[in-house]
């Protein structure tokens, strides 16, 4: 099935009254979307998110609305199976879902996503609006390293430098067999960095020869770098902020882009707390929330002029990787398993 790029707890029953002026829903002018008759919000909203360290945004939302956001962290690799299993059993407790765009596109095809249109996206570019799914950032991937073990001048200047034997047994990365974003990132190198497929395959073999440590997702990648077990990792620069004061920095690759999967958010079609879900969507997509995500969480967001406070990131060329089809992910995951001898 080909798709296109361009695209929890028991909930409390008590009600909290929030003035309509705080969060008016954006659905009253949207055909096919029902506007709640009341602006009375439920006391909590349940979210399933793959993004990490987003407590500052959840706290700010509660302070603004009085609604508690109860988040469950679900890894990208398990997101579709977890949500579909609960949805098909009629037990999905999530009001809002946040995951990489390809994940939400799959769930949308299965009827999990509601066609809610928040007013907060009025100024977003058209390509960030996907009929209920809204892109707000890029899950940017880079090379992060331990500053106590690696000098800046010794850090990689090109992705090809990861094949240098000095990095043998010193690299950590998400499993290239099963982690969709890592699979997409490796294909992104093929399509956006290397001049020929032969050069790209030489890179893959060289990286594999350095015997990287594999973990399930990006979340566990910083720990072995922080501890000094590994010196460097294919990971997310955001951890420089969220893991501070850990000795982490990112390698400034020269004339090569940072790449990643578009981050997206959506409301579920059978949200147990629909009014609170709409309010959460409005807040999450607001300039205020995007600024918090960049400043406190280190995310690369789509809000113009907003960058994470990571030295040099405002000058980095950050681009979205092409969305792979399900067939491509399976195909390349199997091939990477062989190349990297994943056990």
Kinemage of the C-alpha trace (Angstrom):
@kinemage 1
@onewidth
@group {chain A} dominant
@subgroup {mainchain}
@vectorlist {calphas} color= white
{ca unk a 1} P 0.000 0.000 0.000
{ca unk a 2} L 1.620 3.217 -1.200
{ca unk a 3} L 1.174 6.464 0.654
{ca unk a 4} L 2.401 9.930 -0.268
{ca unk a 5} L 4.715 12.322 1.566
{ca unk a 6} L 3.692 15.978 1.582
{ca unk a 7} L 1.163 14.160 4.022
{ca unk a 8} P -4.097 5.182 30.171
{ca unk a 9} L -5.757 5.161 32.696
{ca unk a 10} L -9.336 5.490 34.003
{ca unk a 11} L -10.605 8.964 33.219
{ca unk a 12} L -12.144 11.167 35.910
{ca unk a 13} L -15.808 11.952 35.657
{ca unk a 14} L -15.843 15.318 37.376
{ca unk a 15} L -16.260 18.284 35.021
{ca unk a 16} L -14.310 21.516 34.921
{ca unk a 17} L -15.889 24.624 33.431
{ca unk a 18} L -13.545 26.644 31.225
{ca unk a 19} L -14.674 29.900 29.634
{ca unk a 20} L -15.464 29.570 25.958
{ca unk a 21} L -13.051 32.364 25.186
{ca unk a 22} L -10.138 30.209 26.300
{ca unk a 23} L -10.610 27.487 23.692
{ca unk a 24} L -13.314 27.825 21.064
{ca unk a 25} L -13.268 24.784 18.751
{ca unk a 26} L -12.423 25.262 15.133
{ca unk a 27} L -14.982 22.847 13.786
{ca unk a 28} L -18.081 25.005 13.408
{ca unk a 29} L -17.044 26.070 9.901
{ca unk a 30} L -15.797 22.664 8.854
{ca unk a 31} L -18.203 20.412 6.925
{ca unk a 32} L -18.597 16.971 8.439
{ca unk a 33} L -17.257 17.958 11.839
{ca unk a 34} L -19.635 18.318 14.747
{ca unk a 35} L -19.266 21.305 17.036
{ca unk a 36} L -19.887 20.571 20.728
{ca unk a 37} L -22.983 22.336 21.979
{ca unk a 38} L -21.156 23.243 25.168
{ca unk a 39} L -17.711 24.615 25.910
{ca unk a 40} L -17.630 22.625 29.133
{ca unk a 41} L -14.467 20.522 29.185
{ca unk a 42} L -13.905 17.139 30.764
{ca unk a 43} L -11.435 17.135 33.639
{ca unk a 44} L -8.802 15.104 31.807
{ca unk a 45} L -7.576 14.184 28.370
{ca unk a 46} L -5.684 10.987 27.529
{ca unk a 47} L -2.857 11.048 25.011
{ca unk a 48} L -0.689 8.355 23.453
{ca unk a 49} L 2.586 9.848 22.224
{ca unk a 50} L 5.843 8.597 20.771
{ca unk a 51} L 7.589 11.885 21.515
{ca unk a 52} L 9.479 12.085 24.811
{ca unk a 53} L 10.041 14.686 27.545
{ca unk a 54} L 6.871 16.646 26.725
{ca unk a 55} L 5.879 17.268 30.352
{ca unk a 56} L 6.475 21.052 30.052
{ca unk a 57} L 3.748 21.293 27.397
{ca unk a 58} L 1.342 19.086 29.357
{ca unk a 59} L 1.896 21.175 32.480
{ca unk a 60} L 1.341 24.414 30.570
{ca unk a 61} L -1.890 23.035 29.079
{ca unk a 62} L -3.206 22.095 32.530
{ca unk a 63} L -2.266 25.509 33.940
{ca unk a 64} L -4.117 27.217 31.111
{ca unk a 65} L -7.271 25.075 31.075
{ca unk a 66} L -7.476 23.165 34.364
{ca unk a 67} L -7.613 19.939 32.310
{ca unk a 68} L -5.097 17.262 33.233
{ca unk a 69} L -3.258 15.638 30.328
{ca unk a 70} L -2.548 11.973 31.094
{ca unk a 71} L 0.083 10.753 28.649
{ca unk a 72} L 1.113 7.209 27.800
{ca unk a 73} L 4.425 6.872 26.000
{ca unk a 74} L 4.164 4.376 23.131
{ca unk a 75} L 7.230 3.621 21.026
{ca unk a 76} L 7.050 4.103 17.281
{ca unk a 77} L 7.708 0.404 16.683
{ca unk a 78} L 4.656 -0.612 18.770
{ca unk a 79} L 2.361 2.333 18.067
{ca unk a 80} L 0.195 0.900 15.284
{ca unk a 81} L -0.248 -2.520 16.893
{ca unk a 82} L -1.039 -1.025 20.317
{ca unk a 83} L -3.619 1.450 19.037
{ca unk a 84} L -5.304 -0.887 16.546
{ca unk a 85} L -5.606 -3.691 19.093
{ca unk a 86} L -7.386 -1.368 21.544
{ca unk a 87} L -9.468 0.329 18.824
{ca unk a 88} L -10.733 -2.906 17.314
{ca unk a 89} L -11.658 -4.154 20.788
{ca unk a 90} L -13.551 -0.919 21.473
{ca unk a 91} L -11.199 -0.119 24.342
{ca unk a 92} L -9.045 2.712 22.970
{ca unk a 93} L -8.724 5.210 25.805
{ca unk a 94} L -6.646 7.777 23.931
{ca unk a 95} L -8.288 11.047 22.952
{ca unk a 96} L -5.235 12.310 21.066
{ca unk a 97} L -2.487 10.472 19.225
{ca unk a 98} L 0.984 11.798 18.412
{ca unk a 99} L 3.384 9.802 16.258
{ca unk a 100} L 5.422 10.050 13.056
{ca unk a 101} L 3.283 10.882 10.034
{ca unk a 102} L 3.417 7.394 8.443
{ca unk a 103} L 2.060 5.854 11.659
{ca unk a 104} L -0.923 8.196 11.824
{ca unk a 105} L -1.603 7.722 8.102
{ca unk a 106} L -1.944 3.974 8.702
{ca unk a 107} L -4.304 4.570 11.638
{ca unk a 108} L -6.331 7.038 9.588
{ca unk a 109} L -6.922 4.360 6.961
{ca unk a 110} L -8.365 2.159 9.715
{ca unk a 111} L -10.846 4.817 10.869
{ca unk a 112} L -9.018 5.755 14.065
{ca unk a 113} L -8.566 9.460 13.228
{ca unk a 114} L -11.283 12.143 13.504
{ca unk a 115} L -11.585 14.880 10.817
{ca unk a 116} L -11.202 17.679 13.359
{ca unk a 117} L -9.839 20.994 12.043
{ca unk a 118} L -8.260 23.158 14.774
{ca unk a 119} L -8.268 26.917 14.382
{ca unk a 120} L -4.628 26.894 15.490
{ca unk a 121} L -3.512 25.566 12.103
{ca unk a 122} L -4.963 28.480 10.126
{ca unk a 123} L -1.474 29.827 9.385
{ca unk a 124} L 0.221 26.459 8.927
{ca unk a 125} L 1.327 25.586 5.389
{ca unk a 126} L -1.149 23.534 3.404
{ca unk a 127} L 1.209 20.550 3.272
{ca unk a 128} L 1.081 20.323 7.078
{ca unk a 129} L -2.703 19.755 7.083
{ca unk a 130} L -3.847 16.213 6.282
{ca unk a 131} L -7.606 16.101 6.921
{ca unk a 132} L -7.407 15.430 10.640
{ca unk a 133} L -3.656 14.845 10.836
{ca unk a 134} L -1.446 17.870 11.457
{ca unk a 135} L 2.321 18.082 11.066
{ca unk a 136} L 4.087 20.236 13.653
{ca unk a 137} L 7.752 19.261 13.490
{ca unk a 138} L 10.463 16.961 12.194
{ca unk a 139} L 11.884 14.069 14.236
{ca unk a 140} L 15.356 15.234 13.285
{ca unk a 141} L 18.158 12.710 13.449
{ca unk a 142} L 21.839 13.504 13.838
{ca unk a 143} L 25.038 12.219 15.346
{ca unk a 144} L 25.425 12.948 19.071
{ca unk a 145} L 28.568 12.232 21.045
{ca unk a 146} L 30.073 12.299 24.531
{ca unk a 147} L 32.062 15.517 24.862
{ca unk a 148} L 34.266 14.048 27.592
{ca unk a 149} L 35.400 11.256 25.281
{ca unk a 150} L 35.302 12.925 21.867
{ca unk a 151} L 36.787 16.313 21.003
{ca unk a 152} L 34.750 18.503 18.614
{ca unk a 153} L 37.500 18.317 16.000
{ca unk a 154} L 37.405 14.513 16.179
{ca unk a 155} L 33.649 14.254 15.712
{ca unk a 156} L 32.387 13.163 12.276
{ca unk a 157} L 32.283 15.872 9.614
{ca unk a 158} L 30.378 13.660 7.201
{ca unk a 159} L 28.097 10.676 7.670
{ca unk a 160} L 30.743 8.614 5.889
{ca unk a 161} L 33.044 9.193 8.880
{ca unk a 162} L 30.970 6.682 10.880
{ca unk a 163} L 32.740 3.981 8.883
{ca unk a 164} L 36.143 4.974 10.347
{ca unk a 165} L 37.520 1.987 12.343
{ca unk a 166} L 38.096 4.323 15.314
{ca unk a 167} L 34.349 4.057 15.969
{ca unk a 168} L 34.353 0.254 16.096
{ca unk a 169} L 32.233 -0.896 19.074
{ca unk a 170} L 31.607 2.778 19.968
{ca unk a 171} L 28.291 3.476 18.155
{ca unk a 172} L 24.697 3.078 19.360
{ca unk a 173} L 21.658 3.287 17.080
{ca unk a 174} L 18.016 2.213 16.879
{ca unk a 175} L 17.536 -1.223 15.344
{ca unk a 176} L 17.710 -0.863 11.528
{ca unk a 177} L 15.596 -3.964 11.082
{ca unk a 178} L 12.530 -2.792 12.992
{ca unk a 179} L 12.718 0.943 13.783
{ca unk a 180} L 10.760 2.668 11.017
{ca unk a 181} L 12.386 6.084 11.398
{ca unk a 182} L 15.892 4.602 11.283
{ca unk a 183} L 14.955 2.623 8.185
{ca unk a 184} L 13.630 5.826 6.628
{ca unk a 185} L 16.754 7.730 7.707
{ca unk a 186} L 19.060 5.232 6.052
{ca unk a 187} L 17.013 5.456 2.859
{ca unk a 188} L 17.128 9.241 3.241
{ca unk a 189} L 20.921 9.057 3.107
{ca unk a 190} L 20.638 7.094 -0.116
{ca unk a 191} L 18.292 9.618 -1.688
{ca unk a 192} L 19.630 12.909 -0.293
{ca unk a 193} L 23.308 12.485 0.609
{ca unk a 194} L 25.167 9.855 -1.373
{ca unk a 195} L 25.782 10.431 -5.067
{ca unk a 196} L 25.447 6.780 -6.046
{ca unk a 197} L 23.889 3.636 -4.615
{ca unk a 198} L 27.327 2.019 -4.621
{ca unk a 199} L 28.659 4.733 -2.295
{ca unk a 200} L 25.638 4.332 -0.032
{ca unk a 201} L 26.061 0.571 0.171
{ca unk a 202} L 29.749 1.000 0.979
{ca unk a 203} L 28.654 3.267 3.843
{ca unk a 204} L 26.196 0.649 5.112
{ca unk a 205} L 28.839 -2.071 5.055
{ca unk a 206} L 31.368 0.176 6.782
{ca unk a 207} L 28.885 1.166 9.488
{ca unk a 208} L 27.935 -2.484 10.022
{ca unk a 209} L 31.606 -3.432 10.255
{ca unk a 210} L 31.943 -1.076 13.231
{ca unk a 211} L 29.530 -3.324 15.136
{ca unk a 212} L 27.012 -0.760 16.464
{ca unk a 213} L 24.891 -1.489 19.527
{ca unk a 214} L 21.190 -1.776 18.644
{ca unk a 215} L 18.346 -0.530 20.853
{ca unk a 216} L 14.603 -0.532 20.236
{ca unk a 217} L 14.130 3.174 19.459
{ca unk a 218} L 15.744 6.595 19.795
{ca unk a 219} L 14.691 6.903 23.445
{ca unk a 220} L 17.384 4.502 24.782
{ca unk a 221} L 20.183 5.813 22.544
{ca unk a 222} L 21.518 8.606 24.814
{ca unk a 223} L 22.051 6.458 27.930
{ca unk a 224} L 25.123 4.513 26.782
{ca unk a 225} L 26.622 7.723 25.383
{ca unk a 226} L 26.022 9.615 28.641
{ca unk a 227} L 27.603 6.812 30.669
{ca unk a 228} L 30.600 6.501 28.385
{ca unk a 229} L 29.762 2.945 27.366
{ca unk a 230} L 29.594 4.248 23.810
{ca unk a 231} L 31.140 7.404 22.394
{ca unk a 232} L 28.672 8.322 19.660
{ca unk a 233} L 25.195 7.527 18.391
{ca unk a 234} L 22.745 7.951 15.547
{ca unk a 235} L 20.167 9.740 17.650
{ca unk a 236} L 18.296 13.001 18.178
{ca unk a 237} L 20.021 16.293 19.034
{ca unk a 238} L 17.070 17.126 21.309
{ca unk a 239} L 18.696 14.960 23.994
{ca unk a 240} L 21.352 17.637 24.419
{ca unk a 241} L 18.584 19.620 26.141
{ca unk a 242} L 16.460 16.927 27.752
{ca unk a 243} L 19.480 15.079 29.171
{ca unk a 244} L 21.334 18.202 30.361
{ca unk a 245} L 23.783 18.479 32.029
{ca unk a 246} L 24.918 15.222 30.414
{ca unk a 247} L 28.095 15.695 28.327
{ca unk a 248} L 26.401 15.614 24.921
{ca unk a 249} L 26.870 17.574 21.701
{ca unk a 250} L 26.047 17.003 18.058
{ca unk a 251} L 28.371 16.534 15.090
{ca unk a 252} L 28.137 19.422 12.642
{ca unk a 253} L 28.106 17.479 9.403
{ca unk a 254} L 29.282 19.752 6.608
{ca unk a 255} L 27.078 20.366 3.574
{ca unk a 256} L 24.851 17.443 4.526
{ca unk a 257} L 21.300 17.743 5.868
{ca unk a 258} L 19.806 16.565 9.121
{ca unk a 259} L 16.846 14.394 8.224
{ca unk a 260} L 13.838 12.941 9.977
{ca unk a 261} L 10.236 11.802 9.818
{ca unk a 262} L 7.551 14.493 10.073
{ca unk a 263} L 5.962 14.538 13.539
{ca unk a 264} L 2.179 14.654 13.533
{ca unk a 265} L -0.799 14.766 15.886
{ca unk a 266} L -4.481 13.874 15.560
{ca unk a 267} L -7.665 13.409 17.557
{ca unk a 268} L -9.221 9.934 17.748
{ca unk a 269} L -12.564 9.285 16.106
{ca unk a 270} L -14.070 7.851 19.315
{ca unk a 271} L -12.382 10.101 21.842
{ca unk a 272} L -13.763 9.461 25.357
{ca unk a 273} L -13.203 13.162 26.161
{ca unk a 274} L -13.922 14.964 22.886
{ca unk a 275} L -14.120 18.557 24.139
{ca unk a 276} L -10.925 18.232 26.163
{ca unk a 277} L -9.317 16.557 23.142
{ca unk a 278} L -10.206 19.498 20.901
{ca unk a 279} L -8.855 21.933 23.472
{ca unk a 280} L -5.635 19.938 23.704
{ca unk a 281} L -5.235 19.906 19.933
{ca unk a 282} L -5.724 23.672 19.793
{ca unk a 283} L -3.114 24.222 22.478
{ca unk a 284} L -0.541 21.754 21.184
{ca unk a 285} L -0.572 23.385 17.745
{ca unk a 286} L -0.387 26.933 19.127
{ca unk a 287} L 2.698 29.154 18.925
{ca unk a 288} L 2.970 28.990 22.716
{ca unk a 289} L 3.201 25.200 22.800
{ca unk a 290} L 5.569 25.076 19.821
{ca unk a 291} L 7.902 27.507 21.564
{ca unk a 292} L 7.888 25.306 24.677
{ca unk a 293} L 8.613 22.224 22.579
{ca unk a 294} L 11.607 23.913 20.994
{ca unk a 295} L 12.956 25.656 24.098
{ca unk a 296} L 12.370 23.024 26.799
{ca unk a 297} L 12.199 19.778 24.827
{ca unk a 298} L 14.642 20.525 22.022
{ca unk a 299} L 12.219 19.686 19.238
{ca unk a 300} L 12.601 20.971 15.702
{ca unk a 301} L 9.208 22.565 15.037
{ca unk a 302} L 7.548 24.040 11.979
{ca unk a 303} L 6.658 27.359 13.617
{ca unk a 304} L 8.594 30.020 11.644
{ca unk a 305} L 11.666 31.407 13.382
{ca unk a 306} L 11.453 28.997 16.339
{ca unk a 307} L 14.513 26.812 16.927
{ca unk a 308} L 15.726 24.620 19.787
{ca unk a 309} L 18.429 26.379 21.848
{ca unk a 310} L 21.147 24.061 20.568
{ca unk a 311} L 24.262 25.773 19.311
{ca unk a 312} L 24.259 25.937 15.518
{ca unk a 313} L 20.834 24.363 15.035
{ca unk a 314} L 19.364 27.564 13.610
{ca unk a 315} L 21.796 27.208 10.703
{ca unk a 316} L 21.311 23.484 10.134
{ca unk a 317} L 19.577 22.230 7.011
{ca unk a 318} L 16.778 20.086 8.435
{ca unk a 319} L 14.648 18.255 5.879
{ca unk a 320} L 11.851 15.655 6.055
{ca unk a 321} L 12.582 12.217 4.702
{ca unk a 322} L 10.333 10.624 2.138
{ca unk a 323} L 7.523 8.551 3.563
{ca unk a 324} L 8.122 4.896 2.799
{ca unk a 325} L 5.348 2.496 1.905
{ca unk a 326} L 4.650 -0.466 4.175
{ca unk a 327} L 6.204 -2.732 1.567
{ca unk a 328} L 9.365 -0.645 1.466
{ca unk a 329} L 9.741 -0.683 5.242
{ca unk a 330} L 9.431 -4.481 5.310
{ca unk a 331} L 11.772 -4.890 2.342
{ca unk a 332} L 14.496 -2.592 3.615
{ca unk a 333} L 14.157 -3.800 7.203
{ca unk a 334} L 14.864 -7.350 6.005
{ca unk a 335} L 17.825 -6.188 3.927
{ca unk a 336} L 19.277 -4.124 6.774
{ca unk a 337} L 18.908 -7.156 9.049
{ca unk a 338} L 21.229 -9.040 6.722
{ca unk a 339} L 23.692 -6.174 6.225
{ca unk a 340} L 23.972 -5.399 9.930
{ca unk a 341} L 23.712 -9.053 11.012
{ca unk a 342} L 20.961 -8.176 13.465
{ca unk a 343} L 20.370 -11.012 15.897
